[in-house]
Amino acid sequence: MSDGDASTSSGATLVPIENDTTATKTATHHTPLDLVELATQIQEANQFVRATATNKLQVVLEQMRSLQQQARTILEDATKDKQLHEVPCNFVKRPGKTYHLYKKESGQLFFSMLSPGEWGQLLKHEYCGSYYLGLDHSWTPTTKLEQRNNDLTAIEGLLNGTKDITKQLEHIK
């Protein structure tokens, strides 16, 4: 082994390779301009990271707002459903049926199985709307029943795998 050779703890001998370019690269000294360039790169990288994080957080914030609105809608619907379930009637309400809401002169609400047309000339109360009692015991105004049925049909198609989700999402308004 020559004076320039080095040995490792395992006994292997390290021999310098001629024309080794890494030796010159490691021996290169950096100028102050290189440090400025490095600092600039770090600053730009930090700006990109911040911008990316900001954009992602904006998406999350929009989702949070959407979820808050959905929660409000659910609570409002639950309150309306509860109020409609508390409206007096002289029959047992059955899911899958439509009931008609009226208001007496006293202001008291009541449900009837008779529509305004079925009452005819005998109708003495203010008609307030017709509601479908769903299987889940939620109330749907009959004016929104067609949209609800379309939505349920689309969902059923998705669950059965018979409908393409992108086509189903096109009908949602």
C-alpha positions in Angstrom: 0.0 0.0 0.0 1.4 3.4 -1.0 1.5 6.5 1.1 -1.6 8.0 -0.8 -3.7 4.8 -0.2 -6.1 4.6 2.7 -7.5 1.5 4.3 -10.9 0.9 5.9 -11.8 -0.9 9.1 -12.6 -4.0 7.1 -9.1 -4.0 5.6 -10.1 -2.9 2.1 -7.7 -0.5 0.5 -9.0 2.7 -1.0 -7.1 3.8 -4.1 -7.6 7.3 -5.6 -9.1 7.2 -9.1 -7.3 9.3 -11.6 -9.4 12.0 -13.3 -11.8 11.9 -10.4 -14.1 14.9 -11.1 -15.8 14.7 -7.7 -12.7 15.7 -6.0 -12.6 19.0 -7.8 -16.3 19.6 -7.2 -16.0 19.2 -3.5 -13.0 21.4 -3.4 -14.8 24.2 -5.3 -15.4 27.3 -3.1 -18.7 29.0 -3.3 -18.9 32.7 -3.9 -21.2 35.1 -2.1 -23.4 35.2 -5.2 -24.0 31.5 -4.8 -25.3 32.1 -1.3 -27.6 34.9 -2.6 -28.9 32.5 -5.3 -29.5 29.8 -2.7 -31.3 32.2 -0.5 -33.5 33.3 -3.4 -34.3 29.7 -4.3 -35.3 29.0 -0.7 -37.5 32.1 -0.6 -39.2 31.2 -3.8 -39.8 27.6 -2.6 -41.3 29.0 0.6 -43.6 31.2 -1.4 -44.7 28.3 -3.5 -45.3 26.1 -0.4 -47.3 29.0 1.1 -49.4 29.5 -2.0 -50.1 25.8 -2.3 -51.1 25.5 1.3 -53.3 28.6 0.9 -55.1 27.1 -2.1 -55.7 23.8 -0.4 -57.0 25.6 2.7 -59.3 27.6 0.6 -60.8 24.4 -0.8 -61.2 23.1 2.8 -62.8 26.4 3.9 -65.3 26.2 1.0 -66.1 22.6 2.0 -66.6 23.7 5.6 -69.0 26.4 4.5 -70.9 23.9 2.4 -71.1 21.5 5.2 -72.4 24.3 7.6 -75.1 25.1 5.1 -76.1 21.5 4.7 -76.2 21.2 8.5 -78.5 24.2 8.7 -80.8 22.8 6.0 -81.0 19.5 7.8 -81.9 21.2 11.1 -84.5 23.4 9.4 -86.0 20.4 7.7 -86.0 18.4 11.0 -87.8 21.4 12.7 -90.4 21.6 10.0 -90.9 17.8 10.1 -91.4 17.9 13.8 -93.9 20.7 13.6 -95.9 18.9 10.9 -95.9 15.7 13.0 -97.4 17.7 15.9 -100.3 19.0 13.7 -103.5 17.5 14.9 -105.6 15.2 12.8 -108.4 12.7 13.3 -106.7 9.7 11.7 -103.5 7.7 11.8 -100.9 9.2 9.4 -99.3 6.5 7.3 -96.0 6.8 5.4 -96.4 6.8 1.7 -99.6 8.9 1.7 -100.3 12.6 0.9 -102.0 14.8 3.5 -103.5 18.3 3.1 -102.8 21.1 5.7 -105.5 23.6 6.5 -105.8 26.5 9.0 -109.0 27.2 10.9 -110.2 30.7 11.6 -108.8 30.4 15.1 -105.3 29.8 13.6 -105.1 26.2 14.5 -103.6 23.9 11.9 -105.0 20.5 11.0 -104.3 17.7 8.5 -107.0 16.2 6.3 -107.0 13.4 3.8 -109.2 15.5 1.6 -107.7 17.8 -1.0 -109.2 21.3 -1.6 -110.9 19.9 -4.7 -112.5 17.1 -2.7 -113.9 19.5 -0.2 -115.5 21.5 -3.0 -118.0 24.1 -1.7 -117.7 22.8 1.8 -114.2 24.1 2.2 -114.3 26.7 5.0 -110.7 26.7 6.0 -107.5 28.2 4.6 -105.6 25.7 2.5 -101.8 25.8 3.5 -100.4 23.0 1.3 -100.2 19.3 0.7 -97.4 17.1 2.1 -96.2 13.6 1.3 -95.2 11.6 4.3 -92.1 9.6 3.3 -91.2 6.2 4.5 -88.5 7.9 6.7 -91.3 10.0 8.3 -90.1 13.1 6.6 -92.5 15.5 5.1 -92.1 16.7 1.5 -94.3 19.4 0.0 -96.1 18.0 -3.0 -94.7 20.9 -5.0 -91.2 19.4 -4.5 -92.2 15.7 -4.8 -91.3 15.3 -8.5 -87.7 16.6 -7.8 -87.5 14.4 -4.7 -88.6 11.3 -6.8 -86.1 12.2 -9.5 -83.3 12.4 -7.0 -84.3 9.1 -5.4 -84.4 7.4 -8.8 -80.9 8.7 -9.6 -79.6 7.6 -6.2 -81.1 4.2 -6.7 -79.5 3.9 -10.1 -76.1 4.8 -8.6 -76.5 2.3 -5.8 -77.5 -0.5 -8.2 -74.6 0.4 -10.5 -76.9 0.9 -13.5 -76.3 4.6 -13.9 -73.2 6.6 -14.7 -72.4 9.0 -11.9 -71.4 11.8 -14.2 -74.7 11.6 -16.1 -76.6 11.5 -12.8 -74.8 14.6 -11.5 -75.8 16.6 -14.6 -79.5 16.6 -13.6 -78.7 18.0 -10.1 -79.4 21.7 -9.9 
